[in-house]
Amino acid sequence: MSQNTLDLGGSIYANGLNKPNDYKLVYNLADGYNAATTCFAAWNQDASDALGLPLMTGNDKYEFATEDVDWVVENITGNVQSGANLVLTYAGTNDFFRNYQTVIDSSGVQGQVIAHGAGTVTVAPVGTALVAGTNFIIGTYVKEFSYAAAFRASKGTTPLYTVPTKDYDYPQNFRGTSFLAATDFQDTYPMFNGKSWGHRQVDKAIMQMSIEKERQLLLGDRAVFNSPQGTTYTTASLAWAAKNRGGQYVPLNTTLTQTMWSNILQTQRIKKATRGGKRKIILAGDGFITYFQNNFTQQFVVTAGIRNTFGGQTVNGLDVRMWAIAGEEYDIIHLPFFDDPDYWVNDATTIPGYYGGKKSNSFFIIDPNLVGSVGNGVSRPPVQFVYWGQKGMNSKVINGMVNIDGTTNTGMGSSAGFQNTTDDVDGATVQFLEKVGNHIPTGKGITYVEVVV
């Protein structure tokens, strides 16, 4: 006589087949997001005690001003010899050079400005004779260098006057919702944190809204547009700031070499977006982390017989999550959003030696140190949350029939025993709303390397 050795009482598969509403376990396949949002929140929290963060505005946009470097650097488009002098023209119509200011060319030869106008500057020799075909060559740059007035009885020069650049960041109206049917509160469903399964729908809606917010804060455009509901704002992202606020955007269509990597880090360092601090953050997909470890860190483990560079006889594994070079330290943090196969569908890269999709091999480099301000000495995080009105999420329950306690009133002429409801559906709706956006005063501390093939 055959026997069934399957534990029908304890098997989730058997229970799932025979009693589909009586499952005891629900697998969570959606966790892993919010790595970037967690970093942003930490940076805001680190500075909040001293700065009184977060930012809040009662307007539909947050207005701010920036003051960048005022170096005069122009691309030379024309070079004509005029006696001992050179008459240079450059792209555009700027007129920021000043008389008696010294300038320098790409080979280090100096000259002195003796005349200037919109799109042109006349340069006299300083120590070295100037030759049109040799100095201040077309296609290179003429750059301000210093100022050299006559030693005796000098006269003044054109005064400097600058105004800050005004810009805006917008809080985005993120919304989420959850419907709770009356049957979701039956005991045939599994419990969730000691409550009925209907409460899980609330948490799931909040998680969905948080994921959507992280996508926008990482990759979204800052925009103002008209939708069927009216004027709509989307907030700035790291990618948008890297492309539009002086950051570094690298569209990658070939294998990342050591030279390219060094150039990316060098460009990031010299932008000098923040005050002090040598620690940087790399938010990356698993593909980049794998490639980085296989190609940039394995060389540091060198064996000699049974020994290796770490002094031991065996190396069980090396998972490098920090890169240090030229006095800078880069912490590598996995960004699960870039590795979501259900979102990045058909995203495979064709770059040889890369694993996974294009987004999985892309990454951000972020300088998390504070950005200084003019005058009052206050510094702020490189990514700061700006809220409309009250900080945090607003949530409300729209009552339906599920909120009625079931009592009836036999005296229909009286309103006693009846309860008010806003909906006749046998359930309730929970609504979530948060008006929050990124305030990114400068993109100089942000690099976005995006694999595009």
KOLLUMKE-531790 format. One record per residue (C-alpha): residue in one letter; y, z, x. Coordinates in steps of 0.2 Angstrom, whole numbers. Layout:
// KOLLUMKE-531790
<site resn="A" y="Y" z="Z" x="X"/>
...
END
This chain:
// KOLLUMKE-531790
<site resn="M" y="0" z="0" x="0"/>
<site resn="S" y="17" z="-5" x="8"/>
<site resn="Q" y="30" z="7" x="10"/>
<site resn="N" y="49" z="5" x="10"/>
<site resn="T" y="56" z="14" x="25"/>
<site resn="L" y="74" z="10" x="21"/>
<site resn="D" y="84" z="25" x="17"/>
<site resn="L" y="91" z="19" x="0"/>
<site resn="G" y="100" z="35" x="-3"/>
<site resn="G" y="110" z="35" x="14"/>
<site resn="S" y="111" z="16" x="17"/>
<site resn="I" y="129" z="10" x="14"/>
<site resn="Y" y="122" z="-8" x="13"/>
<site resn="A" y="110" z="-3" x="-1"/>
<site resn="N" y="123" z="7" x="-10"/>
<site resn="G" y="135" z="-7" x="-8"/>
<site resn="L" y="122" z="-19" x="-16"/>
<site resn="N" y="116" z="-8" x="-30"/>
<site resn="K" y="132" z="2" x="-35"/>
<site resn="P" y="147" z="-8" x="-29"/>
<site resn="N" y="160" z="4" x="-35"/>
<site resn="D" y="152" z="19" x="-27"/>
<site resn="Y" y="154" z="15" x="-8"/>
<site resn="K" y="157" z="30" x="3"/>
<site resn="L" y="165" z="21" x="17"/>
<site resn="V" y="179" z="9" x="19"/>
<site resn="Y" y="182" z="1" x="36"/>
<site resn="N" y="200" z="-1" x="42"/>
<site resn="L" y="202" z="-18" x="50"/>
<site resn="A" y="221" z="-18" x="50"/>
<site resn="D" y="226" z="-5" x="63"/>
<site resn="G" y="234" z="-8" x="80"/>
<site resn="Y" y="251" z="-14" x="75"/>
<site resn="N" y="268" z="-5" x="78"/>
<site resn="A" y="267" z="-4" x="97"/>
<site resn="A" y="284" z="-12" x="99"/>
<site resn="T" y="291" z="-2" x="85"/>
<site resn="T" y="285" z="14" x="93"/>
<site resn="C" y="294" z="10" x="109"/>
<site resn="F" y="310" z="6" x="100"/>
<site resn="A" y="309" z="23" x="91"/>
<site resn="A" y="305" z="32" x="107"/>
<site resn="W" y="321" z="24" x="116"/>
<site resn="N" y="332" z="29" x="101"/>
<site resn="Q" y="324" z="47" x="100"/>
<site resn="D" y="327" z="49" x="119"/>
<site resn="A" y="346" z="46" x="117"/>
<site resn="S" y="348" z="53" x="100"/>
<site resn="D" y="352" z="71" x="105"/>
<site resn="A" y="366" z="66" x="116"/>
<site resn="L" y="373" z="52" x="107"/>
<site resn="G" y="371" z="57" x="89"/>
<site resn="L" y="360" z="42" x="85"/>
<site resn="P" y="355" z="32" x="74"/>
<site resn="L" y="369" z="20" x="70"/>
<site resn="M" y="374" z="19" x="52"/>
<site resn="T" y="386" z="7" x="43"/>
<site resn="G" y="392" z="6" x="25"/>
<site resn="N" y="395" z="-12" x="28"/>
<site resn="D" y="383" z="-27" x="27"/>
<site resn="K" y="385" z="-30" x="46"/>
<site resn="Y" y="388" z="-19" x="61"/>
<site resn="E" y="402" z="-25" x="71"/>
<site resn="F" y="403" z="-22" x="90"/>
<site resn="A" y="412" z="-28" x="106"/>
<site resn="T" y="405" z="-32" x="123"/>
<site resn="E" y="414" z="-35" x="140"/>
<site resn="D" y="405" z="-45" x="152"/>
<site resn="V" y="409" z="-50" x="170"/>
<site resn="D" y="424" z="-61" x="172"/>
<site resn="W" y="419" z="-71" x="188"/>
<site resn="V" y="426" z="-88" x="188"/>
<site resn="V" y="412" z="-100" x="193"/>
<site resn="E" y="414" z="-118" x="188"/>
<site resn="N" y="402" z="-133" x="190"/>
<site resn="I" y="411" z="-147" x="201"/>
<site resn="T" y="411" z="-164" x="193"/>
<site resn="G" y="424" z="-172" x="204"/>
<site resn="N" y="430" z="-171" x="222"/>
<site resn="V" y="445" z="-181" x="229"/>
<site resn="Q" y="453" z="-179" x="247"/>
<site resn="S" y="471" z="-176" x="246"/>
<site resn="G" y="477" z="-174" x="264"/>
<site resn="A" y="470" z="-158" x="271"/>
<site resn="N" y="466" z="-152" x="253"/>
<site resn="L" y="453" z="-156" x="240"/>
<site resn="V" y="457" z="-159" x="222"/>
<site resn="L" y="442" z="-153" x="212"/>
<site resn="T" y="438" z="-156" x="194"/>
<site resn="Y" y="425" z="-146" x="184"/>
<site resn="A" y="416" z="-147" x="167"/>
<site resn="G" y="426" z="-140" x="153"/>
<site resn="T" y="444" z="-136" x="151"/>
<site resn="N" y="445" z="-118" x="158"/>
<site resn="D" y="460" z="-113" x="168"/>
<site resn="F" y="455" z="-96" x="175"/>
<site resn="F" y="458" z="-99" x="194"/>
<site resn="R" y="474" z="-91" x="201"/>
<site resn="N" y="486" z="-97" x="215"/>
<site resn="Y" y="482" z="-89" x="232"/>
<site resn="Q" y="465" z="-84" x="227"/>
<site resn="T" y="452" z="-89" x="239"/>
<site resn="V" y="436" z="-98" x="233"/>
<site resn="I" y="420" z="-102" x="241"/>
<site resn="D" y="408" z="-117" x="240"/>
<site resn="S" y="389" z="-117" x="240"/>
<site resn="S" y="387" z="-118" x="259"/>
<site resn="G" y="399" z="-103" x="261"/>
<site resn="V" y="415" z="-112" x="266"/>
<site resn="Q" y="431" z="-105" x="260"/>
<site resn="G" y="447" z="-112" x="253"/>
<site resn="Q" y="463" z="-106" x="245"/>
<site resn="V" y="469" z="-111" x="228"/>
<site resn="I" y="487" z="-119" x="229"/>
<site resn="A" y="487" z="-127" x="211"/>
<site resn="H" y="477" z="-126" x="196"/>
<site resn="G" y="476" z="-133" x="178"/>
<site resn="A" y="464" z="-136" x="164"/>
<site resn="G" y="448" z="-142" x="172"/>
<site resn="T" y="455" z="-144" x="189"/>
<site resn="V" y="459" z="-134" x="205"/>
<site resn="T" y="467" z="-139" x="221"/>
<site resn="V" y="460" z="-131" x="237"/>
<site resn="A" y="468" z="-129" x="254"/>
<site resn="P" y="458" z="-126" x="270"/>
<site resn="V" y="455" z="-108" x="276"/>
<site resn="G" y="450" z="-108" x="294"/>
<site resn="T" y="438" z="-123" x="292"/>
<site resn="A" y="444" z="-141" x="288"/>
<site resn="L" y="439" z="-147" x="271"/>
<site resn="V" y="430" z="-164" x="269"/>
<site resn="A" y="427" z="-171" x="252"/>
<site resn="G" y="409" z="-177" x="256"/>
<site resn="T" y="404" z="-161" x="265"/>
<site resn="N" y="412" z="-147" x="256"/>
<site resn="F" y="413" z="-142" x="238"/>
<site resn="I" y="401" z="-156" x="234"/>
<site resn="I" y="399" z="-163" x="216"/>
<site resn="G" y="385" z="-155" x="207"/>
<site resn="T" y="388" z="-138" x="216"/>
<site resn="Y" y="399" z="-124" x="211"/>
<site resn="V" y="417" z="-118" x="216"/>
<site resn="K" y="417" z="-99" x="214"/>
<site resn="E" y="431" z="-86" x="215"/>
<site resn="F" y="429" z="-76" x="231"/>
<site resn="S" y="444" z="-64" x="235"/>
<site resn="Y" y="463" z="-64" x="235"/>
<site resn="A" y="474" z="-68" x="251"/>
<site resn="A" y="493" z="-66" x="248"/>
<site resn="A" y="506" z="-68" x="262"/>
<site resn="F" y="507" z="-53" x="273"/>
<site resn="R" y="526" z="-52" x="272"/>
<site resn="A" y="537" z="-54" x="256"/>
<site resn="S" y="522" z="-60" x="245"/>
<site resn="K" y="525" z="-64" x="227"/>
<site resn="G" y="514" z="-60" x="212"/>
<site resn="T" y="501" z="-71" x="204"/>
<site resn="T" y="495" z="-75" x="187"/>
<site resn="P" y="491" z="-58" x="178"/>
<site resn="L" y="474" z="-55" x="172"/>
<site resn="Y" y="471" z="-51" x="154"/>
<site resn="T" y="454" z="-50" x="145"/>
<site resn="V" y="449" z="-46" x="127"/>
<site resn="P" y="431" z="-40" x="123"/>
<site resn="T" y="419" z="-52" x="114"/>
<site resn="K" y="416" z="-47" x="96"/>
<site resn="D" y="399" z="-49" x="89"/>
<site resn="Y" y="388" z="-43" x="74"/>
<site resn="D" y="371" z="-36" x="70"/>
<site resn="Y" y="364" z="-36" x="53"/>
<site resn="P" y="353" z="-23" x="44"/>
<site resn="Q" y="339" z="-32" x="35"/>
<site resn="N" y="333" z="-27" x="18"/>
<site resn="F" y="314" z="-24" x="20"/>
<site resn="R" y="305" z="-21" x="4"/>
<site resn="G" y="287" z="-16" x="0"/>
<site resn="T" y="278" z="-12" x="-16"/>
<site resn="S" y="261" z="-5" x="-22"/>
<site resn="F" y="253" z="-5" x="-39"/>
<site resn="L" y="242" z="9" x="-45"/>
<site resn="A" y="231" z="5" x="-59"/>
<site resn="A" y="224" z="20" x="-69"/>
<site resn="T" y="206" z="15" x="-64"/>
<site resn="D" y="211" z="18" x="-46"/>
<site resn="F" y="211" z="36" x="-50"/>
<site resn="Q" y="193" z="37" x="-56"/>
<site resn="D" y="180" z="46" x="-45"/>
<site resn="T" y="169" z="31" x="-43"/>
<site resn="Y" y="181" z="26" x="-28"/>
<site resn="P" y="181" z="35" x="-12"/>
<site resn="M" y="193" z="49" x="-8"/>
<site resn="F" y="208" z="46" x="3"/>
<site resn="N" y="214" z="61" x="12"/>
<site resn="G" y="208" z="72" x="-2"/>
<site resn="K" y="216" z="61" x="-15"/>
<site resn="S" y="211" z="47" x="-27"/>
<site resn="W" y="209" z="30" x="-20"/>
<site resn="G" y="225" z="24" x="-28"/>
<site resn="H" y="235" z="34" x="-16"/>
<site resn="R" y="228" z="23" x="-2"/>
<site resn="Q" y="237" z="8" x="-10"/>
<site resn="V" y="254" z="17" x="-6"/>
<site resn="D" y="249" z="19" x="12"/>
<site resn="K" y="243" z="1" x="13"/>
<site resn="A" y="260" z="-5" x="6"/>
<site resn="I" y="269" z="6" x="19"/>
<site resn="M" y="259" z="-1" x="33"/>
<site resn="Q" y="261" z="-19" x="27"/>
<site resn="M" y="280" z="-17" x="27"/>
<site resn="S" y="280" z="-9" x="44"/>
<site resn="I" y="270" z="-24" x="51"/>
<site resn="E" y="282" z="-36" x="43"/>
<site resn="K" y="297" z="-26" x="51"/>
<site resn="E" y="288" z="-27" x="68"/>
<site resn="R" y="286" z="-46" x="67"/>
<site resn="Q" y="305" z="-47" x="64"/>
<site resn="L" y="310" z="-35" x="77"/>
<site resn="L" y="300" z="-45" x="90"/>
<site resn="L" y="302" z="-63" x="86"/>
<site resn="G" y="314" z="-66" x="71"/>
<site resn="D" y="331" z="-75" x="71"/>
<site resn="R" y="347" z="-66" x="67"/>
<site resn="A" y="354" z="-76" x="52"/>
<site resn="V" y="364" z="-76" x="37"/>
<site resn="F" y="359" z="-87" x="22"/>
<site resn="N" y="359" z="-89" x="4"/>
<site resn="S" y="343" z="-85" x="-6"/>
<site resn="P" y="339" z="-86" x="-25"/>
<site resn="Q" y="344" z="-67" x="-25"/>
<site resn="G" y="360" z="-70" x="-16"/>
<site resn="T" y="367" z="-68" x="2"/>
<site resn="T" y="352" z="-62" x="14"/>
<site resn="Y" y="352" z="-56" x="32"/>
<site resn="T" y="339" z="-56" x="45"/>
<site resn="T" y="341" z="-45" x="60"/>
<site resn="A" y="341" z="-49" x="79"/>
<site resn="S" y="324" z="-48" x="88"/>
<site resn="L" y="320" z="-47" x="107"/>
<site resn="A" y="316" z="-65" x="107"/>
<site resn="W" y="333" z="-70" x="99"/>
<site resn="A" y="342" z="-59" x="111"/>
<site resn="A" y="333" z="-66" x="126"/>
<site resn="K" y="338" z="-84" x="120"/>
<site resn="N" y="356" z="-80" x="113"/>
<site resn="R" y="363" z="-65" x="122"/>
<site resn="G" y="362" z="-68" x="140"/>
<site resn="G" y="344" z="-64" x="142"/>
<site resn="Q" y="330" z="-74" x="151"/>
<site resn="Y" y="319" z="-86" x="141"/>
<site resn="V" y="305" z="-95" x="150"/>
<site resn="P" y="295" z="-107" x="139"/>
<site resn="L" y="278" z="-108" x="149"/>
<site resn="N" y="268" z="-124" x="149"/>
<site resn="T" y="259" z="-122" x="165"/>
<site resn="T" y="249" z="-108" x="174"/>
<site resn="L" y="260" z="-94" x="179"/>
<site resn="T" y="260" z="-93" x="199"/>
<site resn="Q" y="265" z="-79" x="210"/>
<site resn="T" y="281" z="-88" x="214"/>
<site resn="M" y="285" z="-91" x="196"/>
<site resn="W" y="281" z="-72" x="193"/>
<site resn="S" y="292" z="-67" x="207"/>
<site resn="N" y="307" z="-78" x="201"/>
<site resn="I" y="306" z="-71" x="184"/>
<site resn="L" y="306" z="-53" x="190"/>
<site resn="Q" y="321" z="-57" x="202"/>
<site resn="T" y="331" z="-65" x="188"/>
<site resn="Q" y="327" z="-49" x="177"/>
<site resn="R" y="333" z="-38" x="191"/>
<site resn="I" y="349" z="-46" x="196"/>
<site resn="K" y="356" z="-47" x="178"/>
<site resn="K" y="360" z="-28" x="180"/>
<site resn="A" y="361" z="-24" x="161"/>
<site resn="T" y="360" z="-6" x="162"/>
<site resn="R" y="365" z="10" x="172"/>
<site resn="G" y="353" z="16" x="184"/>
<site resn="G" y="334" z="17" x="181"/>
<site resn="K" y="321" z="7" x="190"/>
<site resn="R" y="308" z="7" x="177"/>
<site resn="K" y="304" z="-8" x="166"/>
<site resn="I" y="292" z="-11" x="151"/>
<site resn="I" y="281" z="-26" x="149"/>
<site resn="L" y="275" z="-29" x="131"/>
<site resn="A" y="261" z="-42" x="132"/>
<site resn="G" y="246" z="-49" x="124"/>
<site resn="D" y="228" z="-46" x="130"/>
<site resn="G" y="227" z="-64" x="138"/>
<site resn="F" y="242" z="-61" x="149"/>
<site resn="I" y="235" z="-44" x="154"/>
<site resn="T" y="218" z="-51" x="159"/>
<site resn="Y" y="226" z="-66" x="168"/>
<site resn="F" y="238" z="-54" x="177"/>
<site resn="Q" y="224" z="-42" x="183"/>
<site resn="N" y="212" z="-57" x="188"/>
<site resn="N" y="225" z="-66" x="198"/>
<site resn="F" y="239" z="-53" x="204"/>
<site resn="T" y="230" z="-37" x="207"/>
<site resn="Q" y="212" z="-41" x="212"/>
<site resn="Q" y="218" z="-45" x="229"/>
<site resn="F" y="222" z="-27" x="233"/>
<site resn="V" y="204" z="-22" x="232"/>
<site resn="V" y="197" z="-29" x="249"/>
<site resn="T" y="179" z="-24" x="255"/>
<site resn="A" y="174" z="-22" x="273"/>
<site resn="G" y="155" z="-19" x="273"/>
<site resn="I" y="152" z="-5" x="261"/>
<site resn="R" y="170" z="1" x="262"/>
<site resn="N" y="185" z="-5" x="253"/>
<site resn="T" y="204" z="-3" x="253"/>
<site resn="F" y="203" z="12" x="243"/>
<site resn="G" y="193" z="21" x="256"/>
<site resn="G" y="177" z="23" x="245"/>
<site resn="Q" y="160" z="15" x="245"/>
<site resn="T" y="161" z="8" x="228"/>
<site resn="V" y="174" z="2" x="215"/>
<site resn="N" y="168" z="4" x="197"/>
<site resn="G" y="183" z="-5" x="190"/>
<site resn="L" y="202" z="-8" x="192"/>
<site resn="D" y="213" z="-9" x="177"/>
<site resn="V" y="231" z="-10" x="183"/>
<site resn="R" y="244" z="-6" x="170"/>
<site resn="M" y="259" z="-4" x="182"/>
<site resn="W" y="267" z="-16" x="194"/>
<site resn="A" y="279" z="-10" x="207"/>
<site resn="I" y="290" z="-22" x="218"/>
<site resn="A" y="307" z="-21" x="226"/>
<site resn="G" y="310" z="-4" x="220"/>
<site resn="E" y="306" z="-8" x="202"/>
<site resn="E" y="291" z="-1" x="192"/>
<site resn="Y" y="284" z="-11" x="177"/>
<site resn="D" y="273" z="-2" x="164"/>
<site resn="I" y="262" z="-14" x="155"/>
<site resn="I" y="259" z="-10" x="137"/>
<site resn="H" y="247" z="-20" x="126"/>
<site resn="L" y="255" z="-28" x="111"/>
<site resn="P" y="242" z="-30" x="97"/>
<site resn="F" y="253" z="-41" x="87"/>
<site resn="F" y="251" z="-55" x="99"/>
<site resn="D" y="232" z="-54" x="98"/>
<site resn="D" y="229" z="-54" x="79"/>
<site resn="P" y="217" z="-68" x="76"/>
<site resn="D" y="220" z="-68" x="58"/>
<site resn="Y" y="238" z="-71" x="60"/>
<site resn="W" y="239" z="-83" x="75"/>
<site resn="V" y="227" z="-96" x="68"/>
<site resn="N" y="223" z="-111" x="79"/>
<site resn="D" y="234" z="-104" x="93"/>
<site resn="A" y="223" z="-109" x="108"/>
<site resn="T" y="232" z="-113" x="124"/>
<site resn="T" y="227" z="-128" x="134"/>
<site resn="I" y="233" z="-120" x="151"/>
<site resn="P" y="219" z="-119" x="163"/>
<site resn="G" y="213" z="-102" x="168"/>
<site resn="Y" y="220" z="-94" x="152"/>
<site resn="Y" y="210" z="-84" x="140"/>
<site resn="G" y="214" z="-83" x="121"/>
<site resn="G" y="229" z="-90" x="112"/>
<site resn="K" y="247" z="-95" x="116"/>
<site resn="K" y="254" z="-79" x="110"/>
<site resn="S" y="241" z="-68" x="118"/>
<site resn="N" y="247" z="-75" x="135"/>
<site resn="S" y="265" z="-72" x="131"/>
<site resn="F" y="275" z="-57" x="135"/>
<site resn="F" y="292" z="-48" x="135"/>
<site resn="I" y="300" z="-38" x="150"/>
<site resn="I" y="312" z="-25" x="144"/>
<site resn="D" y="324" z="-14" x="153"/>
<site resn="P" y="323" z="2" x="143"/>
<site resn="N" y="337" z="11" x="152"/>
<site resn="L" y="354" z="15" x="144"/>
<site resn="V" y="368" z="2" x="142"/>
<site resn="G" y="385" z="8" x="147"/>
<site resn="S" y="401" z="7" x="138"/>
<site resn="V" y="419" z="6" x="143"/>
<site resn="G" y="431" z="21" x="144"/>
<site resn="N" y="422" z="35" x="136"/>
<site resn="G" y="406" z="34" x="147"/>
<site resn="V" y="394" z="34" x="132"/>
<site resn="S" y="378" z="24" x="135"/>
<site resn="R" y="366" z="18" x="122"/>
<site resn="P" y="348" z="11" x="121"/>
<site resn="P" y="345" z="-7" x="124"/>
<site resn="V" y="338" z="-9" x="107"/>
<site resn="Q" y="345" z="3" x="94"/>
<site resn="F" y="342" z="4" x="75"/>
<site resn="V" y="356" z="2" x="64"/>
<site resn="Y" y="355" z="8" x="46"/>
<site resn="W" y="364" z="3" x="30"/>
<site resn="G" y="369" z="19" x="21"/>
<site resn="Q" y="356" z="33" x="23"/>
<site resn="K" y="343" z="33" x="38"/>
<site resn="G" y="325" z="30" x="33"/>
<site resn="M" y="315" z="23" x="19"/>
<site resn="N" y="319" z="25" x="1"/>
<site resn="S" y="304" z="26" x="-11"/>
<site resn="K" y="303" z="27" x="-30"/>
<site resn="V" y="289" z="27" x="-43"/>
<site resn="I" y="292" z="16" x="-59"/>
<site resn="N" y="282" z="25" x="-72"/>
<site resn="G" y="269" z="16" x="-83"/>
<site resn="M" y="256" z="22" x="-95"/>
<site resn="V" y="246" z="30" x="-81"/>
<site resn="N" y="259" z="44" x="-80"/>
<site resn="I" y="257" z="48" x="-99"/>
<site resn="D" y="246" z="64" x="-101"/>
<site resn="G" y="237" z="57" x="-116"/>
<site resn="T" y="243" z="69" x="-129"/>
<site resn="T" y="247" z="62" x="-147"/>
<site resn="N" y="259" z="67" x="-161"/>
<site resn="T" y="252" z="67" x="-178"/>
<site resn="G" y="269" z="69" x="-185"/>
<site resn="M" y="276" z="51" x="-182"/>
<site resn="G" y="293" z="55" x="-189"/>
<site resn="S" y="297" z="66" x="-174"/>
<site resn="S" y="299" z="61" x="-156"/>
<site resn="A" y="290" z="77" x="-151"/>
<site resn="G" y="274" z="74" x="-141"/>
<site resn="F" y="280" z="56" x="-135"/>
<site resn="Q" y="285" z="53" x="-117"/>
<site resn="N" y="297" z="40" x="-110"/>
<site resn="T" y="290" z="26" x="-99"/>
<site resn="T" y="298" z="11" x="-91"/>
<site resn="D" y="283" z="0" x="-92"/>
<site resn="D" y="268" z="-2" x="-105"/>
<site resn="V" y="256" z="-7" x="-91"/>
<site resn="D" y="241" z="5" x="-88"/>
<site resn="G" y="247" z="10" x="-71"/>
<site resn="A" y="262" z="14" x="-60"/>
<site resn="T" y="272" z="4" x="-47"/>
<site resn="V" y="279" z="12" x="-31"/>
<site resn="Q" y="294" z="3" x="-23"/>
<site resn="F" y="299" z="5" x="-5"/>
<site resn="L" y="316" z="-1" x="3"/>
<site resn="E" y="323" z="1" x="20"/>
<site resn="K" y="339" z="-7" x="26"/>
<site resn="V" y="338" z="-7" x="45"/>
<site resn="G" y="340" z="-19" x="59"/>
<site resn="N" y="341" z="-20" x="78"/>
<site resn="H" y="357" z="-18" x="87"/>
<site resn="I" y="355" z="-26" x="104"/>
<site resn="P" y="372" z="-26" x="113"/>
<site resn="T" y="366" z="-38" x="127"/>
<site resn="G" y="350" z="-48" x="131"/>
<site resn="K" y="352" z="-46" x="149"/>
<site resn="G" y="339" z="-33" x="151"/>
<site resn="I" y="326" z="-44" x="140"/>
<site resn="T" y="315" z="-58" x="146"/>
<site resn="Y" y="303" z="-67" x="135"/>
<site resn="V" y="290" z="-78" x="143"/>
<site resn="E" y="282" z="-89" x="129"/>
<site resn="V" y="267" z="-100" x="132"/>
<site resn="V" y="271" z="-116" x="122"/>
<site resn="V" y="256" z="-127" x="125"/>
END
